[in-house]
Amino acid sequence: WVDANSHAPIRYAKTVRENKYFNQDIAIYNHSDKWLKNKQGQIAIPQYTQDIASAIYYMRTLNYADAKIGATYPIDVYLDNKIYNLNVKYVGKEVIKSDIGKVRCFKIKPQLVVDRVFKSTDAMTVWVTDDENKVPVRIQTEIRVGSLKVDLVKYQNLRNPMTSMVAK
């Protein structure tokens, strides 16, 4: 659950089931008083700390149009009862061929938490449209058991015109 104006999470819920492994986490945020509450208790947080899901939306609010290659943007992320001080790195612009056509994109690399899923802090790359929408077109990541590639196959009802499409 994310506040539409501040892009800060209000509530976070995660449930993981893998064979006999089970993990569940629920957190309620209070950004004005800089804390969150989960089943372990209350944790002090930097204001506007993100969770994994809200971080994706937050990355889309950053201004990449004037960014220099290598620029980093700090982001505090709550995960598994800890606060991580991470960064989103701007890699540059790239035209990619995807399921929706050729798209001009901003290429970014969110810093990851090395855990049982990710084996490297820079294992993920995200391409978002080079327009006001900043729609995620592709996400590619290396994980411990292989790799994942996610491509946007369709879009509709965008707030702004999709001006990042490259004419055929």
Backbone as JSON, one array per atom type, in Angstrom:
{
  "sequence": "WVDANSHAPIRYAKTVRENKYFNQDIAIYNHSDKWLKNKQGQIAIPQYTQDIASAIYYMRTLNYADAKIGATYPIDVYLDNKIYNLNVKYVGKEVIKSDIGKVRCFKIKPQLVVDRVFKSTDAMTVWVTDDENKVPVRIQTEIRVGSLKVDLVKYQNLRNPMTSMVAK",
  "N": [[0.84, -1.16, 0.0], [0.69, 2.11, -1.0], [1.19, 5.59, -0.59], [-0.3, 7.84, -2.74], [0.54, 10.47, -3.22], [3.0, 11.06, -1.81], [4.49, 8.87, -2.51], [5.36, 7.06, -0.69], [5.48, 4.07, 1.26], [2.64, 2.8, 3.03], [1.73, 0.54, 4.21], [3.05, -2.75, 4.35], [3.25, -6.02, 3.11], [4.4, -9.33, 3.06], [4.59, -12.61, 1.94], [6.15, -15.67, 1.88], [6.4, -18.83, 0.52], [8.01, -21.77, 0.15], [8.34, -24.95, -0.53], [8.99, -26.46, 2.5], [9.71, -24.13, 3.69], [8.65, -21.11, 5.18], [7.79, -17.74, 5.37], [6.67, -14.75, 6.71], [5.91, -11.31, 6.64], [4.75, -8.3, 7.92], [4.32, -4.87, 7.84], [3.65, -1.7, 9.25], [3.78, 1.65, 8.43], [4.92, 4.77, 9.83], [5.65, 7.61, 8.72], [5.9, 10.33, 9.4], [6.61, 10.32, 12.1], [8.8, 8.74, 11.92], [9.03, 5.81, 12.14], [8.42, 2.27, 11.95], [6.14, -0.42, 12.43], [6.25, -3.81, 13.1], [5.84, -7.42, 13.43], [7.89, -7.97, 15.17], [8.16, -5.72, 16.67], [8.72, -2.21, 17.16], [10.5, -0.17, 14.86], [12.98, 2.25, 14.31], [13.11, 4.44, 11.54], [14.52, 6.02, 8.6], [12.9, 8.92, 7.3], [10.44, 8.36, 4.82], [11.27, 5.81, 4.07], [11.4, 3.02, 1.94], [9.65, 0.03, 0.81], [10.18, -3.14, -0.82], [8.36, -3.33, -3.02], [7.26, -0.67, -3.19], [9.57, 0.71, -3.73], [10.09, 0.31, -6.41], [8.14, 1.9, -7.65], [8.95, 4.36, -6.6], [11.5, 4.69, -7.8], [10.71, 5.39, -10.32], [9.96, 8.01, -10.06], [12.17, 9.56, -10.04], [14.37, 12.03, -11.51], [15.73, 11.41, -14.43], [16.33, 12.62, -16.78], [18.13, 14.78, -16.81], [20.33, 13.62, -15.73], [23.71, 12.61, -15.12], [25.73, 10.03, -16.48], [26.32, 7.38, -14.3], [25.44, 8.69, -12.07], [24.09, 8.58, -8.78], [21.28, 7.8, -6.73], [20.1, 8.05, -3.52], [18.35, 5.6, -1.56], [16.36, 4.4, 0.99], [15.58, 1.24, 2.23], [13.27, -1.06, 3.58], [13.56, -4.37, 4.62], [12.97, -7.59, 5.67], [13.03, -7.04, 8.51], [15.07, -5.18, 8.71], [16.81, -2.1, 7.92], [18.04, -0.92, 4.94], [20.5, 1.07, 3.47], [20.54, 2.03, 0.39], [21.29, 2.5, -3.15], [20.19, 3.89, -6.28], [21.41, 3.58, -9.45], [22.11, 5.56, -12.25], [22.5, 4.5, -15.49], [22.42, 5.23, -18.15], [21.09, 6.12, -21.42], [19.17, 4.06, -23.62], [18.1, 2.41, -26.55], [15.81, -0.09, -26.75], [14.73, -3.23, -28.1], [11.65, -4.52, -27.73], [8.75, -6.42, -26.65], [6.71, -4.62, -27.13], [7.67, -3.06, -29.13], [10.28, -0.91, -30.51], [11.88, 0.99, -28.09], [12.81, 4.02, -26.56], [14.76, 4.27, -23.73], [15.47, 4.94, -20.24], [18.17, 3.63, -18.53], [18.65, 1.9, -15.63], [20.19, 0.86, -12.53], [19.25, -0.66, -9.75], [20.55, -0.92, -6.48], [21.02, -3.98, -4.85], [20.05, -6.18, -2.14], [22.18, -8.57, -1.01], [21.31, -11.82, -0.62], [19.39, -14.78, -0.01], [18.28, -14.85, -2.51], [19.49, -12.98, -4.37], [22.77, -12.8, -5.69], [24.55, -10.79, -6.05], [25.15, -7.28, -5.59], [24.71, -5.63, -7.75], [23.15, -6.94, -9.62], [20.81, -6.47, -11.05], [19.07, -4.91, -13.73], [17.11, -2.25, -14.92], [14.91, -1.03, -17.33], [13.27, 1.88, -18.11], [10.69, 3.79, -19.7], [11.72, 6.57, -21.65], [10.22, 8.99, -21.13], [7.49, 10.96, -19.8], [6.02, 9.04, -18.44], [7.64, 6.92, -17.56], [7.5, 4.09, -17.68], [8.12, 0.78, -16.67], [9.83, -1.18, -18.92], [11.49, -3.3, -19.29], [12.93, -5.69, -17.08], [15.78, -7.13, -15.89], [17.57, -9.69, -14.28], [20.1, -11.36, -12.42], [19.92, -14.28, -10.53], [20.36, -16.54, -7.74], [19.8, -19.11, -8.72], [19.8, -18.88, -11.44], [18.6, -16.8, -14.0], [16.4, -13.98, -14.56], [14.09, -12.49, -16.81], [11.98, -9.93, -17.51], [9.52, -8.65, -19.55], [7.55, -5.94, -20.68], [4.44, -6.43, -22.16], [2.14, -5.21, -22.99], [0.39, -2.11, -22.8], [-1.79, 0.35, -21.37], [-4.11, 3.08, -20.81], [-2.37, 5.15, -19.93], [-1.08, 7.94, -18.11], [0.21, 9.98, -19.46], [1.09, 10.77, -22.9], [2.69, 8.13, -24.76], [5.65, 8.8, -25.61], [8.1, 7.75, -26.11], [8.36, 5.74, -27.92], [10.0, 4.35, -30.74], [9.87, 5.17, -34.08], [9.09, 2.86, -36.68]],
  "CA": [[0.0, 0.0, 0.0], [1.57, 3.26, -1.19], [0.54, 6.88, -0.66], [-0.19, 8.32, -4.12], [1.21, 11.77, -3.29], [4.4, 11.02, -1.35], [5.09, 7.63, -3.02], [5.91, 6.33, 0.46], [4.59, 2.97, 1.66], [1.81, 2.94, 4.23], [1.69, -0.81, 4.77], [3.8, -3.71, 3.55], [2.99, -7.42, 3.47], [5.15, -10.29, 2.26], [4.45, -14.01, 2.32], [6.98, -16.55, 1.05], [6.25, -20.27, 0.77], [8.81, -22.59, -0.76], [8.37, -26.27, 0.11], [8.74, -26.35, 3.93], [10.08, -22.78, 4.14], [7.56, -20.15, 5.24], [8.17, -16.48, 6.0], [5.67, -13.71, 6.53], [6.27, -10.04, 7.25], [3.77, -7.22, 7.75], [4.83, -3.66, 8.48], [2.85, -0.47, 9.17], [4.71, 2.78, 8.45], [4.58, 6.1, 10.3], [6.77, 8.39, 8.19], [6.07, 11.61, 10.09], [7.32, 10.06, 13.35], [9.99, 7.96, 11.53], [9.08, 4.45, 12.65], [7.47, 1.29, 11.43], [5.81, -1.46, 13.39], [6.04, -5.15, 12.55], [5.57, -8.38, 14.5], [9.0, -7.94, 16.14], [8.07, -4.49, 17.46], [8.82, -0.93, 16.46], [11.84, 0.1, 14.35], [13.22, 3.61, 13.82], [13.43, 4.45, 10.11], [14.61, 7.33, 7.96], [11.62, 9.3, 6.7], [10.17, 7.88, 3.46], [11.85, 4.5, 3.79], [10.58, 2.26, 1.0], [9.72, -1.43, 0.83], [10.61, -3.62, -2.14], [7.37, -2.96, -4.05], [7.15, 0.78, -3.35], [10.84, 1.2, -4.28], [9.96, 0.3, -7.87], [7.4, 3.12, -8.0], [9.79, 5.49, -6.24], [12.54, 4.85, -8.82], [10.09, 6.01, -11.5], [9.75, 9.43, -9.82], [13.46, 10.25, -10.11], [14.6, 12.76, -12.75], [16.89, 10.89, -15.14], [16.53, 13.4, -18.01], [19.32, 15.62, -16.68], [21.34, 12.89, -14.96], [24.96, 12.2, -15.74], [25.96, 8.59, -16.36], [26.97, 7.04, -13.04], [24.79, 9.39, -10.95], [23.37, 7.68, -7.87], [20.19, 8.36, -5.94], [19.94, 7.22, -2.31], [17.03, 5.07, -1.24], [16.33, 3.54, 2.18], [14.64, 0.15, 1.97], [12.99, -2.01, 4.65], [13.44, -5.76, 4.19], [13.26, -8.61, 6.69], [13.28, -6.44, 9.83], [16.27, -4.35, 8.66], [16.8, -0.96, 7.02], [19.22, -0.9, 4.09], [20.76, 2.33, 2.78], [20.94, 1.59, -0.94], [21.31, 3.52, -4.19], [19.77, 3.6, -7.64], [22.44, 4.15, -10.3], [21.72, 5.86, -13.62], [23.49, 3.92, -16.38], [22.39, 5.96, -19.41], [19.92, 5.92, -22.28], [19.34, 2.95, -24.54], [16.92, 1.98, -27.3], [15.71, -1.56, -26.69], [13.68, -3.87, -28.87], [10.86, -5.28, -26.76], [7.48, -6.94, -27.16], [5.83, -3.51, -27.55], [8.37, -2.36, -30.2], [11.53, -0.27, -30.12], [11.56, 2.0, -27.08], [13.9, 4.78, -25.92], [14.65, 4.03, -22.29], [16.49, 5.22, -19.24], [18.67, 2.36, -18.01], [19.03, 2.11, -14.24], [20.58, -0.33, -11.77], [19.02, -0.54, -8.31], [21.43, -1.73, -5.63], [20.25, -5.07, -4.24], [20.52, -6.8, -0.9], [22.65, -9.93, -1.26], [20.61, -12.73, 0.31], [19.18, -16.1, -0.59], [17.82, -14.7, -3.89], [20.46, -12.28, -5.2], [24.15, -13.1, -5.33], [25.38, -9.6, -6.29], [24.42, -6.03, -5.34], [24.41, -4.95, -9.0], [22.67, -8.0, -10.52], [19.55, -6.12, -11.7], [18.99, -3.74, -14.6], [15.73, -1.88, -15.22], [14.74, -0.05, -18.39], [11.98, 2.57, -18.04], [10.53, 4.65, -20.87], [12.31, 7.9, -21.63], [9.14, 9.96, -21.27], [6.92, 11.31, -18.49], [5.42, 7.88, -17.79], [8.69, 6.06, -17.0], [6.93, 2.75, -17.55], [9.14, -0.28, -16.77], [9.69, -1.95, -20.16], [12.22, -4.56, -19.1], [13.71, -5.9, -15.87], [16.63, -8.31, -16.06], [18.36, -9.89, -13.07], [20.73, -12.64, -12.12], [19.57, -14.8, -9.21], [21.22, -17.68, -7.36], [19.51, -20.33, -9.48], [19.74, -18.59, -12.87], [18.32, -15.4, -14.3], [15.03, -13.64, -14.91], [13.9, -11.38, -17.72], [10.56, -9.58, -17.54], [9.25, -7.64, -20.56], [6.19, -5.41, -20.82], [3.84, -6.93, -23.41], [1.0, -4.38, -23.35], [0.13, -1.0, -21.89], [-3.02, 1.1, -21.66], [-4.54, 4.08, -19.83], [-1.25, 5.9, -19.37], [-1.39, 9.32, -17.74], [0.8, 10.85, -20.48], [1.34, 10.06, -24.18], [3.91, 7.31, -24.82], [6.48, 9.48, -26.6], [9.41, 7.1, -26.19], [8.37, 4.72, -28.97], [10.81, 4.69, -31.9], [9.15, 4.84, -35.32], [9.67, 1.72, -37.41]],
  "C": [[0.9, 1.23, 0.0], [0.73, 4.53, -1.27], [0.77, 7.47, -2.06], [0.56, 9.63, -4.25], [2.69, 11.69, -2.93], [5.18, 9.84, -1.94], [5.76, 6.83, -1.91], [4.94, 5.22, 0.85], [3.86, 3.29, 2.96], [1.79, 1.62, 4.98], [2.41, -1.74, 3.8], [3.46, -5.11, 4.03], [3.73, -8.32, 2.5], [4.89, -11.67, 2.82], [5.26, -14.85, 1.35], [6.74, -17.98, 1.49], [7.04, -21.01, -0.29], [9.04, -23.93, -0.07], [8.04, -26.13, 1.6], [9.07, -24.98, 4.49], [8.86, -21.86, 4.1], [8.06, -18.9, 5.96], [7.1, -15.46, 5.69], [6.11, -12.46, 7.27], [5.19, -9.02, 6.92], [4.32, -6.02, 8.5], [3.86, -2.51, 8.23], [3.81, 0.7, 9.36], [4.09, 4.02, 9.09], [5.76, 7.0, 9.91], [6.98, 9.69, 8.93], [6.82, 11.44, 11.41], [8.53, 9.14, 13.16], [10.11, 6.61, 12.24], [8.16, 3.56, 11.84], [7.27, 0.23, 12.49], [5.59, -2.75, 12.63], [5.86, -6.12, 13.7], [6.7, -8.46, 15.52], [8.96, -6.71, 17.04], [8.14, -3.26, 16.6], [10.28, -0.66, 16.08], [11.91, 1.56, 13.92], [13.65, 3.52, 12.35], [13.71, 5.87, 9.64], [13.25, 7.66, 7.32], [11.57, 8.85, 5.24], [10.97, 6.64, 3.08], [10.87, 3.71, 2.93], [10.58, 0.78, 1.37], [10.06, -1.86, -0.59], [9.64, -3.18, -3.24], [7.32, -1.45, -4.27], [8.44, 1.38, -3.93], [10.79, 1.25, -5.8], [9.22, 1.56, -8.34], [8.24, 4.36, -7.71], [10.86, 5.75, -7.3], [12.0, 5.55, -10.06], [9.88, 7.51, -11.29], [11.05, 10.23, -9.96], [13.66, 10.9, -11.49], [15.89, 12.26, -13.41], [17.24, 11.74, -16.36], [17.8, 14.23, -17.96], [20.48, 14.91, -15.97], [22.58, 12.6, -15.79], [25.13, 10.7, -15.52], [26.77, 8.33, -15.09], [26.36, 7.75, -11.83], [24.05, 8.38, -10.09], [22.36, 8.47, -7.06], [20.0, 7.48, -4.72], [18.5, 6.78, -2.11], [17.17, 4.14, -0.02], [15.23, 2.51, 1.99], [14.52, -0.75, 3.2], [12.84, -3.39, 4.04], [13.84, -6.66, 5.34], [13.77, -8.01, 8.0], [14.57, -5.61, 9.87], [16.05, -3.18, 7.7], [18.12, -0.96, 6.26], [19.32, 0.46, 3.41], [21.36, 1.98, 1.43], [20.97, 2.78, -1.9], [20.69, 2.98, -5.47], [20.78, 4.31, -8.52], [21.9, 4.35, -11.71], [22.83, 5.39, -14.55], [23.55, 4.66, -17.72], [21.09, 5.73, -20.15], [20.23, 4.79, -23.24], [18.03, 2.71, -25.26], [16.91, 0.47, -27.24], [14.57, -2.04, -27.57], [12.93, -4.78, -27.91], [9.58, -5.78, -27.42], [6.52, -5.84, -27.61], [6.46, -2.7, -28.68], [9.69, -1.8, -29.71], [11.19, 0.92, -29.23], [12.83, 2.67, -26.59], [13.71, 4.68, -24.42], [15.77, 4.68, -21.5], [16.88, 3.86, -18.68], [19.2, 2.62, -16.6], [19.36, 0.78, -13.57], [20.31, -0.07, -10.29], [20.0, -1.44, -7.55], [20.57, -2.74, -4.9], [20.87, -5.51, -2.92], [20.93, -8.23, -1.25], [22.06, -10.83, -0.18], [20.43, -14.08, -0.37], [18.66, -16.04, -2.02], [18.91, -14.11, -4.78], [21.89, -12.57, -4.73], [25.08, -11.9, -5.52], [24.54, -8.34, -6.09], [24.04, -5.31, -6.63], [23.86, -5.91, -10.06], [21.4, -7.65, -11.29], [19.71, -4.88, -12.56], [17.53, -3.53, -14.94], [15.76, -0.84, -16.33], [13.35, 0.55, -18.26], [11.9, 3.54, -19.21], [11.1, 6.04, -20.62], [11.21, 8.91, -21.99], [8.56, 10.22, -19.88], [6.34, 10.11, -17.74], [6.44, 7.04, -17.02], [8.15, 4.66, -16.69], [8.06, 1.72, -17.61], [8.87, -1.14, -18.0], [10.37, -3.3, -20.01], [12.92, -4.54, -17.74], [14.48, -7.2, -16.09], [17.48, -8.46, -14.81], [18.94, -11.29, -13.02], [20.29, -13.03, -10.71], [20.41, -16.05, -8.95], [21.01, -18.91, -8.23], [19.44, -20.08, -10.98], [19.54, -17.11, -13.12], [16.85, -15.23, -14.66], [15.04, -12.47, -15.88], [12.39, -11.15, -17.81], [10.4, -8.46, -18.56], [7.78, -7.23, -20.52], [5.64, -5.88, -22.16], [2.67, -6.06, -23.88], [0.89, -3.25, -22.36], [-1.15, -0.3, -22.32], [-3.27, 2.1, -20.54], [-3.39, 4.82, -19.17], [-1.68, 7.34, -19.1], [-0.93, 10.29, -18.82], [0.98, 10.07, -21.78], [2.66, 9.28, -24.11], [4.77, 7.87, -25.96], [7.83, 8.83, -26.81], [9.47, 6.0, -27.25], [9.17, 5.22, -30.16], [10.05, 4.25, -33.14], [9.87, 3.74, -36.06], [10.26, 2.15, -38.71]]
}
